[in-house]
Structure formats: structure tokens, C-alpha cells
Amino acid sequence: MKWIKKPLRKLALMGYVILTKILPLSKDVVVFESNVGRNYSGNVRAIYEYMIEQGLDKKYRFVWSIEDVKTKIPGRVSIVRRTRLKYLYYMSIAKVWVSDSRMPKWLVKREGVTYIQTWHGTPLKKLALDMDVLSMGGSTDVEKYRENFKKNSHTWDYLISQNPFSTETFRRCFDFHKDMLEIGYPRNDVLFKKNNAKDIDELKTRLKLPKDKKIILYAPTWRDDQFVAKSRYKFVSDMDYDVMRDALSDEYVMIVKYHYLVEDKVDWSKYKGFIYEFNQHADIADLYLVADMLITDYSSVMFDYSLLKRPLFFFAYDMENYKNNLRGFYFDFLATAPGPIAQDTKSLAEAIRNYKDEDWQDKYKAFSDKYNSCDDGHASKKVSELIEAKLNAK
């Protein structure tokens, strides 16, 4: 609540606590929030839009918590700015909370409230209580971070998992012992429904992407120690875009997609016609569908994109530093990756040029068998039914 001056902040919080004690829960109110209120995307968006498609916004009251209240959100919905007064009101009366990241630690979760935590990816890099070091946004107190995370995760009633590996990992690293929904990710439902020529062509038109060249999607994760402010990170990459353009522009264009925590201004004008920039507000599922291949590093996008069975490449220029000093990995990345790993741009471009599906068929199948076993295109429906059951429970 940094938007309120300190003397008023305590007063606002006191007022919020009072509301939670005197106002009855509204059995028809659901609050949705993605990426700590930064955008309208991901698992939470997919669940919400499924419920809108079913006409449930006419039966229940839906609220979106988001920083930019001018964001276009379909359906009958109240849009409120995160941590402001209307937000406090709705959080005090809502029967169901749906989020893919942590709520403010000062929120009071009342008895009778159901909190569905969708999370936002299968992990390669270590998370929460499993982290050995911390350098996020300048903070280095790993014990305090772990304790705060544990307090937050203990408010969750349901947690969505994409596969059995995530289920096992989440239970340990989040200290989560309530109901796990091992159903795949709602945000991936669209990869089953729109992976066809007609929908992909329409997406390319809407996104103003060329149709006469193949599309490379580059979607790296953020670096914990490269930040502009707390939880707001720089776009960091050692990729030489001149080399990529010179080697590939005859046949390819490239999308650069920022992680949702990245807030940076990069001048891409030099690469006009080759690089297309999409910031943290773009829906990455749309970009998956239009992309003929994906380049990432240690991001969970690898697990989602592999559902499409299209080529994966890994630009891991800082792998040793990331693994040993920033995060650490849950599994042997070199042995598991279902595509070429390059540590310099020239090698990456050559790997793209020389890629053959048959060279990676066995590793890709093993990867998919382990991490894609639960996604079936119906996760949003399953969560929607759970939300309805909780709203209608006596």
C-alpha cells in the first residue's frame, strides 16, 4: 500500500480489518488477479474467460484486480486497482480468490473464503523454500523470504499443478499440504483449441506479423540480480541480434517477448522488419501458436510450448552462473533439454539452420511424457466447476 502516505496507511489497513469483521461474505463475488496485478493474462485469464463464455458473469459478480484499470477485460466485471480502497472492499467480501502469484502479506483471509492458487509454470529453477541464495530486487535475506512465502502459501486452499513432477516439487518448496489440482494449466487450453491453420492465420493478422516467413519466438526469463526496482527487472540477454538477423532474416523473423516481471525500454528500431517486440502485457499463448520454434533459457515456457511439438532451442549463455549463483536447477538441464543448447549467438543460429526433428525425437518424447501428461484442453472448465461449487456451497 505504498500509494498511501504512512500515517494513512495504518488507518486504511485498520479500516480493512474492520470490514472483514463486520461485512458478511458475498456468496457471488469472485476476485481474479494475475501477475501481482500487472496484467490480464495467464491461467487466471483463461479461467475467467471460460466462465464468461459460459455466461457466468450474469450469475455471479466478477472483480479484476489490476494496476491499469483501463485494461480491456470482457464480460460484466468490476475492475479495481490493486491495494486501493475498492480492492480492499472486494477482498473483504469475496467468497473466492483466484490468483497466479502471491497476494499482499497483510491481506486477511476470512473463514469461508476459498483461495485458488493457479501458479504460473513448471519449474526448472528452484523456488521458494528450496532456494539456497536470494538476490531478487536487491534483497538477500533468504530466511525472511522463505518465512514470508510459507505464510502466504498456507493461505492457499487449492494449487494447480501441470504434472506429477510439479506436484511433488510444489508440495515441498511451497510447504503446501492442502488440495492439489493436477489438471494441467488453464492457459494452455487454447493450444489445443486454436492450433490450426485458420486460427493461426487470424492471429498473425491481429498481431501484424508477416505470413511469408517462419517465426522464431524468443522468450527468456528474468535475472534475479538485474533489476530497476523491487520485483521490476531489466531485459537481459547476451544475444547478438545482428548475427541473428544476418544469418536468418532471409527465412525468419523473430518475436522478442518480455517476462511479466520485466519492465524495460529497449530500442529495437535498428531491427525493424526482423524483430517484433511484445511486452509483458501480450498473451504469450498467442505467440506460442504463431511461432514455428521457440528460443528460451531456463523459463517454464519450455514446458508449455512443448505441447505443440515444435522445435525448442536454448540460449544458455550464463548457465553456470545462473545454476550456481542465482537459482539452481531441479534437474539436469543438459541431459533433459529436448533441443539444442547454445552458449553463443553464432552457435544458436547454426543450430536453427541445421535442426532436424529426427535428431531430437527421443529426448522430446521423454520430455513430453514427463511434463505434458495432464494438459488436455479442459483445465479451465475443471476450475470453473470448482469455483461454482464453492460459491453454491452452504
Buried (B, 14 or more C-beta within 10 A) or exposed (E): BEEBEEEEBEEBBEEBEEBBEEEEBBBBBBBBBBBBBBBBBBBBBBBBBBBBBBEBBEBBBBBBBBBEBEEEBEBEBBBBBBBBEBBBBBBBBBBBBBBBBBBEEEBBBBEEBBBBBBBBBBBBBBBBBBBEBBBBBEBEEBEEBBEBBBEBBEBBBBBBBBBBBBBEBBBEBBBBEBEBBBBBBBBBBBBBEBBEEEBBEEBBEEBEBEEEBBBBBBBBBBBBBBBEEEBBBBBBBEBBBEBBBEBBBEEBBBBBBBBBBBBBEBEEEEBEEBBBBBBBBBBBBBBBBBBEBBBBBBBBBBBBBBBBBBBBBBBBBBBEEBBEBBBBBBEEBEEBBBBBBBBBBEBBBBBBEEBEEEEBEEBBEEBBEBBBBBBEBBBBBBBBEBBBEBBEEE
